[in-house]
Amino acid sequence: SKVKALVDDLKSRGNRFPVGGTGAAVSNVVHTQGWIHCHTPATDASGVVKAVMDALFDHFTNMDLPAKCKVALACCLNMCGAVHCSDIAILGVHRKPPMVDHEAITGVCELPLAVAACPLGAIKPATAKIASGEEIKTVKVNAERCMF
């Protein structure tokens, strides 16, 4: 009776505090960190997970499926997001070598870490002239060595 009162109170507040994900319903999406904490993702989890849960929201709050449905997203082929043991798996896949924005790279990453992160040595230190004519430290990508 106490749980029913709590559920009724939460439901009365609209979709601010949705109750669901148990029983024969869609569970919360398990996902990896994406661009915030990882240096190898092909995609970021936040937007994709939000879009998927918006589409599946009715199945989260109503137990109308034949069984529990687990959804997971991994941002790259390392599959840290438990996609191998989910019912619906979303997997980010690298398809092209990374492009380098020479003017922004030193402000968004540490160059030695970017070079060290490449398992095949396709990313190397380099210098480039930017629009202002200044020569800066950057990286270059050898597309033939790149595994993507």
Chimera marker file (.cmm) of the C-alpha trace (Angstrom):
<marker_set name="trace">
<marker id="1" x="0.000" y="0.000" z="0.000" r="1" g="1" b="0" radius="0.5"/>
<marker id="2" x="2.920" y="2.384" z="0.693" r="1" g="1" b="0" radius="0.5"/>
<marker id="3" x="4.462" y="1.657" z="-2.713" r="1" g="1" b="0" radius="0.5"/>
<marker id="4" x="1.135" y="2.242" z="-4.482" r="1" g="1" b="0" radius="0.5"/>
<marker id="5" x="0.796" y="5.629" z="-2.768" r="1" g="1" b="0" radius="0.5"/>
<marker id="6" x="4.329" y="6.559" z="-3.842" r="1" g="1" b="0" radius="0.5"/>
<marker id="7" x="3.722" y="5.448" z="-7.451" r="1" g="1" b="0" radius="0.5"/>
<marker id="8" x="0.434" y="7.376" z="-7.570" r="1" g="1" b="0" radius="0.5"/>
<marker id="9" x="2.176" y="10.491" z="-6.222" r="1" g="1" b="0" radius="0.5"/>
<marker id="10" x="4.956" y="10.229" z="-8.831" r="1" g="1" b="0" radius="0.5"/>
<marker id="11" x="2.456" y="9.644" z="-11.660" r="1" g="1" b="0" radius="0.5"/>
<marker id="12" x="0.473" y="12.710" z="-10.571" r="1" g="1" b="0" radius="0.5"/>
<marker id="13" x="3.532" y="14.860" z="-11.339" r="1" g="1" b="0" radius="0.5"/>
<marker id="14" x="3.372" y="14.066" z="-15.075" r="1" g="1" b="0" radius="0.5"/>
<marker id="15" x="6.429" y="12.614" z="-16.760" r="1" g="1" b="0" radius="0.5"/>
<marker id="16" x="8.820" y="14.373" z="-14.421" r="1" g="1" b="0" radius="0.5"/>
<marker id="17" x="9.440" y="11.188" z="-12.449" r="1" g="1" b="0" radius="0.5"/>
<marker id="18" x="8.469" y="8.277" z="-14.724" r="1" g="1" b="0" radius="0.5"/>
<marker id="19" x="7.834" y="4.963" z="-13.024" r="1" g="1" b="0" radius="0.5"/>
<marker id="20" x="8.667" y="1.880" z="-15.044" r="1" g="1" b="0" radius="0.5"/>
<marker id="21" x="11.373" y="-0.357" z="-16.399" r="1" g="1" b="0" radius="0.5"/>
<marker id="22" x="10.307" y="-3.371" z="-14.361" r="1" g="1" b="0" radius="0.5"/>
<marker id="23" x="8.511" y="-6.514" z="-15.415" r="1" g="1" b="0" radius="0.5"/>
<marker id="24" x="7.619" y="-6.941" z="-19.095" r="1" g="1" b="0" radius="0.5"/>
<marker id="25" x="8.821" y="-3.485" z="-20.084" r="1" g="1" b="0" radius="0.5"/>
<marker id="26" x="11.803" y="-1.713" z="-21.614" r="1" g="1" b="0" radius="0.5"/>
<marker id="27" x="14.489" y="-1.167" z="-18.994" r="1" g="1" b="0" radius="0.5"/>
<marker id="28" x="16.703" y="1.900" z="-18.720" r="1" g="1" b="0" radius="0.5"/>
<marker id="29" x="19.298" y="2.043" z="-21.490" r="1" g="1" b="0" radius="0.5"/>
<marker id="30" x="22.749" y="0.888" z="-20.408" r="1" g="1" b="0" radius="0.5"/>
<marker id="31" x="25.388" y="2.954" z="-22.189" r="1" g="1" b="0" radius="0.5"/>
<marker id="32" x="29.038" y="3.948" z="-22.246" r="1" g="1" b="0" radius="0.5"/>
<marker id="33" x="30.458" y="7.381" z="-21.480" r="1" g="1" b="0" radius="0.5"/>
<marker id="34" x="31.067" y="8.575" z="-25.017" r="1" g="1" b="0" radius="0.5"/>
<marker id="35" x="33.094" y="11.697" z="-25.684" r="1" g="1" b="0" radius="0.5"/>
<marker id="36" x="33.084" y="12.889" z="-22.077" r="1" g="1" b="0" radius="0.5"/>
<marker id="37" x="35.395" y="10.247" z="-20.569" r="1" g="1" b="0" radius="0.5"/>
<marker id="38" x="36.640" y="8.076" z="-23.444" r="1" g="1" b="0" radius="0.5"/>
<marker id="39" x="39.189" y="8.702" z="-26.190" r="1" g="1" b="0" radius="0.5"/>
<marker id="40" x="37.986" y="6.066" z="-28.711" r="1" g="1" b="0" radius="0.5"/>
<marker id="41" x="34.213" y="6.571" z="-29.228" r="1" g="1" b="0" radius="0.5"/>
<marker id="42" x="32.665" y="6.703" z="-32.685" r="1" g="1" b="0" radius="0.5"/>
<marker id="43" x="29.575" y="8.452" z="-31.305" r="1" g="1" b="0" radius="0.5"/>
<marker id="44" x="28.346" y="10.048" z="-28.121" r="1" g="1" b="0" radius="0.5"/>
<marker id="45" x="25.735" y="8.239" z="-26.071" r="1" g="1" b="0" radius="0.5"/>
<marker id="46" x="23.637" y="11.099" z="-24.711" r="1" g="1" b="0" radius="0.5"/>
<marker id="47" x="21.679" y="12.154" z="-27.794" r="1" g="1" b="0" radius="0.5"/>
<marker id="48" x="21.135" y="8.641" z="-29.108" r="1" g="1" b="0" radius="0.5"/>
<marker id="49" x="19.932" y="7.324" z="-25.737" r="1" g="1" b="0" radius="0.5"/>
<marker id="50" x="17.548" y="10.279" z="-25.320" r="1" g="1" b="0" radius="0.5"/>
<marker id="51" x="16.077" y="9.724" z="-28.795" r="1" g="1" b="0" radius="0.5"/>
<marker id="52" x="15.692" y="5.968" z="-28.252" r="1" g="1" b="0" radius="0.5"/>
<marker id="53" x="14.045" y="6.370" z="-24.843" r="1" g="1" b="0" radius="0.5"/>
<marker id="54" x="11.713" y="9.058" z="-26.205" r="1" g="1" b="0" radius="0.5"/>
<marker id="55" x="10.581" y="6.553" z="-28.848" r="1" g="1" b="0" radius="0.5"/>
<marker id="56" x="10.272" y="3.669" z="-26.357" r="1" g="1" b="0" radius="0.5"/>
<marker id="57" x="8.880" y="5.657" z="-23.409" r="1" g="1" b="0" radius="0.5"/>
<marker id="58" x="5.400" y="4.085" z="-23.530" r="1" g="1" b="0" radius="0.5"/>
<marker id="59" x="6.997" y="0.630" z="-23.286" r="1" g="1" b="0" radius="0.5"/>
<marker id="60" x="9.023" y="1.825" z="-20.261" r="1" g="1" b="0" radius="0.5"/>
<marker id="61" x="5.989" y="2.891" z="-18.243" r="1" g="1" b="0" radius="0.5"/>
<marker id="62" x="3.567" y="0.132" z="-19.353" r="1" g="1" b="0" radius="0.5"/>
<marker id="63" x="4.280" y="-3.550" z="-18.951" r="1" g="1" b="0" radius="0.5"/>
<marker id="64" x="2.925" y="-4.409" z="-22.406" r="1" g="1" b="0" radius="0.5"/>
<marker id="65" x="5.785" y="-6.458" z="-23.876" r="1" g="1" b="0" radius="0.5"/>
<marker id="66" x="6.097" y="-10.263" z="-23.910" r="1" g="1" b="0" radius="0.5"/>
<marker id="67" x="9.151" y="-10.044" z="-21.614" r="1" g="1" b="0" radius="0.5"/>
<marker id="68" x="11.668" y="-7.540" z="-20.238" r="1" g="1" b="0" radius="0.5"/>
<marker id="69" x="13.549" y="-5.799" z="-23.050" r="1" g="1" b="0" radius="0.5"/>
<marker id="70" x="17.116" y="-4.673" z="-22.344" r="1" g="1" b="0" radius="0.5"/>
<marker id="71" x="18.538" y="-1.894" z="-24.544" r="1" g="1" b="0" radius="0.5"/>
<marker id="72" x="22.242" y="-1.012" z="-24.573" r="1" g="1" b="0" radius="0.5"/>
<marker id="73" x="24.511" y="1.370" z="-26.461" r="1" g="1" b="0" radius="0.5"/>
<marker id="74" x="28.275" y="1.125" z="-26.930" r="1" g="1" b="0" radius="0.5"/>
<marker id="75" x="30.050" y="4.098" z="-28.463" r="1" g="1" b="0" radius="0.5"/>
<marker id="76" x="32.704" y="1.990" z="-30.226" r="1" g="1" b="0" radius="0.5"/>
<marker id="77" x="33.696" y="-1.583" z="-31.026" r="1" g="1" b="0" radius="0.5"/>
<marker id="78" x="35.214" y="-2.080" z="-27.558" r="1" g="1" b="0" radius="0.5"/>
<marker id="79" x="31.586" y="-2.593" z="-26.457" r="1" g="1" b="0" radius="0.5"/>
<marker id="80" x="31.951" y="-1.436" z="-22.855" r="1" g="1" b="0" radius="0.5"/>
<marker id="81" x="28.180" y="-0.837" z="-22.714" r="1" g="1" b="0" radius="0.5"/>
<marker id="82" x="27.104" y="-4.478" z="-22.246" r="1" g="1" b="0" radius="0.5"/>
<marker id="83" x="25.609" y="-4.616" z="-25.735" r="1" g="1" b="0" radius="0.5"/>
<marker id="84" x="26.606" y="-8.270" z="-26.015" r="1" g="1" b="0" radius="0.5"/>
<marker id="85" x="24.021" y="-9.238" z="-23.378" r="1" g="1" b="0" radius="0.5"/>
<marker id="86" x="21.123" y="-6.983" z="-24.372" r="1" g="1" b="0" radius="0.5"/>
<marker id="87" x="18.018" y="-7.564" z="-26.462" r="1" g="1" b="0" radius="0.5"/>
<marker id="88" x="18.535" y="-4.431" z="-28.566" r="1" g="1" b="0" radius="0.5"/>
<marker id="89" x="22.130" y="-3.340" z="-29.168" r="1" g="1" b="0" radius="0.5"/>
<marker id="90" x="23.185" y="0.003" z="-30.629" r="1" g="1" b="0" radius="0.5"/>
<marker id="91" x="26.845" y="0.149" z="-31.605" r="1" g="1" b="0" radius="0.5"/>
<marker id="92" x="28.864" y="3.147" z="-32.781" r="1" g="1" b="0" radius="0.5"/>
<marker id="93" x="31.215" y="2.184" z="-35.605" r="1" g="1" b="0" radius="0.5"/>
<marker id="94" x="34.100" y="4.233" z="-36.989" r="1" g="1" b="0" radius="0.5"/>
<marker id="95" x="33.821" y="4.408" z="-40.782" r="1" g="1" b="0" radius="0.5"/>
<marker id="96" x="36.368" y="7.044" z="-41.790" r="1" g="1" b="0" radius="0.5"/>
<marker id="97" x="39.757" y="8.166" z="-40.482" r="1" g="1" b="0" radius="0.5"/>
<marker id="98" x="39.511" y="11.133" z="-38.111" r="1" g="1" b="0" radius="0.5"/>
<marker id="99" x="39.720" y="14.626" z="-39.598" r="1" g="1" b="0" radius="0.5"/>
<marker id="100" x="41.987" y="17.140" z="-37.885" r="1" g="1" b="0" radius="0.5"/>
<marker id="101" x="40.910" y="20.716" z="-37.200" r="1" g="1" b="0" radius="0.5"/>
<marker id="102" x="44.370" y="22.244" z="-36.781" r="1" g="1" b="0" radius="0.5"/>
<marker id="103" x="43.045" y="25.509" z="-35.338" r="1" g="1" b="0" radius="0.5"/>
<marker id="104" x="41.061" y="23.795" z="-32.574" r="1" g="1" b="0" radius="0.5"/>
<marker id="105" x="43.024" y="20.649" z="-31.732" r="1" g="1" b="0" radius="0.5"/>
<marker id="106" x="45.303" y="22.098" z="-29.045" r="1" g="1" b="0" radius="0.5"/>
<marker id="107" x="42.268" y="23.453" z="-27.207" r="1" g="1" b="0" radius="0.5"/>
<marker id="108" x="40.330" y="20.179" z="-27.158" r="1" g="1" b="0" radius="0.5"/>
<marker id="109" x="42.936" y="17.493" z="-26.531" r="1" g="1" b="0" radius="0.5"/>
<marker id="110" x="46.473" y="16.849" z="-25.371" r="1" g="1" b="0" radius="0.5"/>
<marker id="111" x="48.542" y="16.001" z="-28.449" r="1" g="1" b="0" radius="0.5"/>
<marker id="112" x="50.735" y="13.315" z="-26.793" r="1" g="1" b="0" radius="0.5"/>
<marker id="113" x="47.590" y="11.501" z="-25.605" r="1" g="1" b="0" radius="0.5"/>
<marker id="114" x="46.035" y="11.665" z="-29.082" r="1" g="1" b="0" radius="0.5"/>
<marker id="115" x="49.209" y="10.185" z="-30.592" r="1" g="1" b="0" radius="0.5"/>
<marker id="116" x="49.467" y="7.495" z="-27.882" r="1" g="1" b="0" radius="0.5"/>
<marker id="117" x="45.788" y="6.521" z="-28.229" r="1" g="1" b="0" radius="0.5"/>
<marker id="118" x="46.225" y="5.218" z="-31.785" r="1" g="1" b="0" radius="0.5"/>
<marker id="119" x="47.011" y="1.467" z="-31.627" r="1" g="1" b="0" radius="0.5"/>
<marker id="120" x="48.470" y="1.386" z="-35.166" r="1" g="1" b="0" radius="0.5"/>
<marker id="121" x="50.587" y="4.532" z="-35.077" r="1" g="1" b="0" radius="0.5"/>
<marker id="122" x="48.487" y="6.252" z="-37.746" r="1" g="1" b="0" radius="0.5"/>
<marker id="123" x="48.411" y="9.507" z="-35.760" r="1" g="1" b="0" radius="0.5"/>
<marker id="124" x="51.749" y="11.336" z="-35.666" r="1" g="1" b="0" radius="0.5"/>
<marker id="125" x="52.880" y="14.738" z="-34.363" r="1" g="1" b="0" radius="0.5"/>
<marker id="126" x="53.067" y="17.457" z="-37.013" r="1" g="1" b="0" radius="0.5"/>
<marker id="127" x="53.100" y="21.201" z="-37.509" r="1" g="1" b="0" radius="0.5"/>
<marker id="128" x="50.684" y="23.240" z="-39.615" r="1" g="1" b="0" radius="0.5"/>
<marker id="129" x="50.128" y="26.854" z="-40.580" r="1" g="1" b="0" radius="0.5"/>
<marker id="130" x="46.745" y="28.191" z="-39.548" r="1" g="1" b="0" radius="0.5"/>
<marker id="131" x="44.768" y="31.018" z="-41.181" r="1" g="1" b="0" radius="0.5"/>
<marker id="132" x="46.624" y="33.696" z="-39.223" r="1" g="1" b="0" radius="0.5"/>
<marker id="133" x="49.918" y="32.435" z="-40.663" r="1" g="1" b="0" radius="0.5"/>
<marker id="134" x="51.110" y="31.122" z="-37.307" r="1" g="1" b="0" radius="0.5"/>
<marker id="135" x="52.772" y="27.686" z="-37.276" r="1" g="1" b="0" radius="0.5"/>
<marker id="136" x="51.355" y="25.449" z="-34.539" r="1" g="1" b="0" radius="0.5"/>
<marker id="137" x="51.888" y="21.947" z="-33.198" r="1" g="1" b="0" radius="0.5"/>
<marker id="138" x="49.200" y="19.520" z="-34.351" r="1" g="1" b="0" radius="0.5"/>
<marker id="139" x="48.842" y="15.928" z="-35.574" r="1" g="1" b="0" radius="0.5"/>
<marker id="140" x="48.489" y="14.265" z="-38.963" r="1" g="1" b="0" radius="0.5"/>
<marker id="141" x="46.627" y="11.053" z="-39.782" r="1" g="1" b="0" radius="0.5"/>
<marker id="142" x="48.062" y="8.425" z="-42.117" r="1" g="1" b="0" radius="0.5"/>
<marker id="143" x="44.792" y="7.112" z="-43.611" r="1" g="1" b="0" radius="0.5"/>
<marker id="144" x="46.451" y="3.954" z="-45.002" r="1" g="1" b="0" radius="0.5"/>
<marker id="145" x="47.546" y="2.883" z="-41.511" r="1" g="1" b="0" radius="0.5"/>
<marker id="146" x="44.247" y="3.853" z="-39.870" r="1" g="1" b="0" radius="0.5"/>
<marker id="147" x="42.090" y="0.878" z="-38.885" r="1" g="1" b="0" radius="0.5"/>
<marker id="148" x="38.932" y="2.831" z="-39.600" r="1" g="1" b="0" radius="0.5"/>
<link id1="1" id2="2" r="1" g="1" b="0" radius="0.2"/>
<link id1="2" id2="3" r="1" g="1" b="0" radius="0.2"/>
<link id1="3" id2="4" r="1" g="1" b="0" radius="0.2"/>
<link id1="4" id2="5" r="1" g="1" b="0" radius="0.2"/>
<link id1="5" id2="6" r="1" g="1" b="0" radius="0.2"/>
<link id1="6" id2="7" r="1" g="1" b="0" radius="0.2"/>
<link id1="7" id2="8" r="1" g="1" b="0" radius="0.2"/>
<link id1="8" id2="9" r="1" g="1" b="0" radius="0.2"/>
<link id1="9" id2="10" r="1" g="1" b="0" radius="0.2"/>
<link id1="10" id2="11" r="1" g="1" b="0" radius="0.2"/>
<link id1="11" id2="12" r="1" g="1" b="0" radius="0.2"/>
<link id1="12" id2="13" r="1" g="1" b="0" radius="0.2"/>
<link id1="13" id2="14" r="1" g="1" b="0" radius="0.2"/>
<link id1="14" id2="15" r="1" g="1" b="0" radius="0.2"/>
<link id1="15" id2="16" r="1" g="1" b="0" radius="0.2"/>
<link id1="16" id2="17" r="1" g="1" b="0" radius="0.2"/>
<link id1="17" id2="18" r="1" g="1" b="0" radius="0.2"/>
<link id1="18" id2="19" r="1" g="1" b="0" radius="0.2"/>
<link id1="19" id2="20" r="1" g="1" b="0" radius="0.2"/>
<link id1="20" id2="21" r="1" g="1" b="0" radius="0.2"/>
<link id1="21" id2="22" r="1" g="1" b="0" radius="0.2"/>
<link id1="22" id2="23" r="1" g="1" b="0" radius="0.2"/>
<link id1="23" id2="24" r="1" g="1" b="0" radius="0.2"/>
<link id1="24" id2="25" r="1" g="1" b="0" radius="0.2"/>
<link id1="25" id2="26" r="1" g="1" b="0" radius="0.2"/>
<link id1="26" id2="27" r="1" g="1" b="0" radius="0.2"/>
<link id1="27" id2="28" r="1" g="1" b="0" radius="0.2"/>
<link id1="28" id2="29" r="1" g="1" b="0" radius="0.2"/>
<link id1="29" id2="30" r="1" g="1" b="0" radius="0.2"/>
<link id1="30" id2="31" r="1" g="1" b="0" radius="0.2"/>
<link id1="31" id2="32" r="1" g="1" b="0" radius="0.2"/>
<link id1="32" id2="33" r="1" g="1" b="0" radius="0.2"/>
<link id1="33" id2="34" r="1" g="1" b="0" radius="0.2"/>
<link id1="34" id2="35" r="1" g="1" b="0" radius="0.2"/>
<link id1="35" id2="36" r="1" g="1" b="0" radius="0.2"/>
<link id1="36" id2="37" r="1" g="1" b="0" radius="0.2"/>
<link id1="37" id2="38" r="1" g="1" b="0" radius="0.2"/>
<link id1="38" id2="39" r="1" g="1" b="0" radius="0.2"/>
<link id1="39" id2="40" r="1" g="1" b="0" radius="0.2"/>
<link id1="40" id2="41" r="1" g="1" b="0" radius="0.2"/>
<link id1="41" id2="42" r="1" g="1" b="0" radius="0.2"/>
<link id1="42" id2="43" r="1" g="1" b="0" radius="0.2"/>
<link id1="43" id2="44" r="1" g="1" b="0" radius="0.2"/>
<link id1="44" id2="45" r="1" g="1" b="0" radius="0.2"/>
<link id1="45" id2="46" r="1" g="1" b="0" radius="0.2"/>
<link id1="46" id2="47" r="1" g="1" b="0" radius="0.2"/>
<link id1="47" id2="48" r="1" g="1" b="0" radius="0.2"/>
<link id1="48" id2="49" r="1" g="1" b="0" radius="0.2"/>
<link id1="49" id2="50" r="1" g="1" b="0" radius="0.2"/>
<link id1="50" id2="51" r="1" g="1" b="0" radius="0.2"/>
<link id1="51" id2="52" r="1" g="1" b="0" radius="0.2"/>
<link id1="52" id2="53" r="1" g="1" b="0" radius="0.2"/>
<link id1="53" id2="54" r="1" g="1" b="0" radius="0.2"/>
<link id1="54" id2="55" r="1" g="1" b="0" radius="0.2"/>
<link id1="55" id2="56" r="1" g="1" b="0" radius="0.2"/>
<link id1="56" id2="57" r="1" g="1" b="0" radius="0.2"/>
<link id1="57" id2="58" r="1" g="1" b="0" radius="0.2"/>
<link id1="58" id2="59" r="1" g="1" b="0" radius="0.2"/>
<link id1="59" id2="60" r="1" g="1" b="0" radius="0.2"/>
<link id1="60" id2="61" r="1" g="1" b="0" radius="0.2"/>
<link id1="61" id2="62" r="1" g="1" b="0" radius="0.2"/>
<link id1="62" id2="63" r="1" g="1" b="0" radius="0.2"/>
<link id1="63" id2="64" r="1" g="1" b="0" radius="0.2"/>
<link id1="64" id2="65" r="1" g="1" b="0" radius="0.2"/>
<link id1="65" id2="66" r="1" g="1" b="0" radius="0.2"/>
<link id1="66" id2="67" r="1" g="1" b="0" radius="0.2"/>
<link id1="67" id2="68" r="1" g="1" b="0" radius="0.2"/>
<link id1="68" id2="69" r="1" g="1" b="0" radius="0.2"/>
<link id1="69" id2="70" r="1" g="1" b="0" radius="0.2"/>
<link id1="70" id2="71" r="1" g="1" b="0" radius="0.2"/>
<link id1="71" id2="72" r="1" g="1" b="0" radius="0.2"/>
<link id1="72" id2="73" r="1" g="1" b="0" radius="0.2"/>
<link id1="73" id2="74" r="1" g="1" b="0" radius="0.2"/>
<link id1="74" id2="75" r="1" g="1" b="0" radius="0.2"/>
<link id1="75" id2="76" r="1" g="1" b="0" radius="0.2"/>
<link id1="76" id2="77" r="1" g="1" b="0" radius="0.2"/>
<link id1="77" id2="78" r="1" g="1" b="0" radius="0.2"/>
<link id1="78" id2="79" r="1" g="1" b="0" radius="0.2"/>
<link id1="79" id2="80" r="1" g="1" b="0" radius="0.2"/>
<link id1="80" id2="81" r="1" g="1" b="0" radius="0.2"/>
<link id1="81" id2="82" r="1" g="1" b="0" radius="0.2"/>
<link id1="82" id2="83" r="1" g="1" b="0" radius="0.2"/>
<link id1="83" id2="84" r="1" g="1" b="0" radius="0.2"/>
<link id1="84" id2="85" r="1" g="1" b="0" radius="0.2"/>
<link id1="85" id2="86" r="1" g="1" b="0" radius="0.2"/>
<link id1="86" id2="87" r="1" g="1" b="0" radius="0.2"/>
<link id1="87" id2="88" r="1" g="1" b="0" radius="0.2"/>
<link id1="88" id2="89" r="1" g="1" b="0" radius="0.2"/>
<link id1="89" id2="90" r="1" g="1" b="0" radius="0.2"/>
<link id1="90" id2="91" r="1" g="1" b="0" radius="0.2"/>
<link id1="91" id2="92" r="1" g="1" b="0" radius="0.2"/>
<link id1="92" id2="93" r="1" g="1" b="0" radius="0.2"/>
<link id1="93" id2="94" r="1" g="1" b="0" radius="0.2"/>
<link id1="94" id2="95" r="1" g="1" b="0" radius="0.2"/>
<link id1="95" id2="96" r="1" g="1" b="0" radius="0.2"/>
<link id1="96" id2="97" r="1" g="1" b="0" radius="0.2"/>
<link id1="97" id2="98" r="1" g="1" b="0" radius="0.2"/>
<link id1="98" id2="99" r="1" g="1" b="0" radius="0.2"/>
<link id1="99" id2="100" r="1" g="1" b="0" radius="0.2"/>
<link id1="100" id2="101" r="1" g="1" b="0" radius="0.2"/>
<link id1="101" id2="102" r="1" g="1" b="0" radius="0.2"/>
<link id1="102" id2="103" r="1" g="1" b="0" radius="0.2"/>
<link id1="103" id2="104" r="1" g="1" b="0" radius="0.2"/>
<link id1="104" id2="105" r="1" g="1" b="0" radius="0.2"/>
<link id1="105" id2="106" r="1" g="1" b="0" radius="0.2"/>
<link id1="106" id2="107" r="1" g="1" b="0" radius="0.2"/>
<link id1="107" id2="108" r="1" g="1" b="0" radius="0.2"/>
<link id1="108" id2="109" r="1" g="1" b="0" radius="0.2"/>
<link id1="109" id2="110" r="1" g="1" b="0" radius="0.2"/>
<link id1="110" id2="111" r="1" g="1" b="0" radius="0.2"/>
<link id1="111" id2="112" r="1" g="1" b="0" radius="0.2"/>
<link id1="112" id2="113" r="1" g="1" b="0" radius="0.2"/>
<link id1="113" id2="114" r="1" g="1" b="0" radius="0.2"/>
<link id1="114" id2="115" r="1" g="1" b="0" radius="0.2"/>
<link id1="115" id2="116" r="1" g="1" b="0" radius="0.2"/>
<link id1="116" id2="117" r="1" g="1" b="0" radius="0.2"/>
<link id1="117" id2="118" r="1" g="1" b="0" radius="0.2"/>
<link id1="118" id2="119" r="1" g="1" b="0" radius="0.2"/>
<link id1="119" id2="120" r="1" g="1" b="0" radius="0.2"/>
<link id1="120" id2="121" r="1" g="1" b="0" radius="0.2"/>
<link id1="121" id2="122" r="1" g="1" b="0" radius="0.2"/>
<link id1="122" id2="123" r="1" g="1" b="0" radius="0.2"/>
<link id1="123" id2="124" r="1" g="1" b="0" radius="0.2"/>
<link id1="124" id2="125" r="1" g="1" b="0" radius="0.2"/>
<link id1="125" id2="126" r="1" g="1" b="0" radius="0.2"/>
<link id1="126" id2="127" r="1" g="1" b="0" radius="0.2"/>
<link id1="127" id2="128" r="1" g="1" b="0" radius="0.2"/>
<link id1="128" id2="129" r="1" g="1" b="0" radius="0.2"/>
<link id1="129" id2="130" r="1" g="1" b="0" radius="0.2"/>
<link id1="130" id2="131" r="1" g="1" b="0" radius="0.2"/>
<link id1="131" id2="132" r="1" g="1" b="0" radius="0.2"/>
<link id1="132" id2="133" r="1" g="1" b="0" radius="0.2"/>
<link id1="133" id2="134" r="1" g="1" b="0" radius="0.2"/>
<link id1="134" id2="135" r="1" g="1" b="0" radius="0.2"/>
<link id1="135" id2="136" r="1" g="1" b="0" radius="0.2"/>
<link id1="136" id2="137" r="1" g="1" b="0" radius="0.2"/>
<link id1="137" id2="138" r="1" g="1" b="0" radius="0.2"/>
<link id1="138" id2="139" r="1" g="1" b="0" radius="0.2"/>
<link id1="139" id2="140" r="1" g="1" b="0" radius="0.2"/>
<link id1="140" id2="141" r="1" g="1" b="0" radius="0.2"/>
<link id1="141" id2="142" r="1" g="1" b="0" radius="0.2"/>
<link id1="142" id2="143" r="1" g="1" b="0" radius="0.2"/>
<link id1="143" id2="144" r="1" g="1" b="0" radius="0.2"/>
<link id1="144" id2="145" r="1" g="1" b="0" radius="0.2"/>
<link id1="145" id2="146" r="1" g="1" b="0" radius="0.2"/>
<link id1="146" id2="147" r="1" g="1" b="0" radius="0.2"/>
<link id1="147" id2="148" r="1" g="1" b="0" radius="0.2"/>
</marker_set>
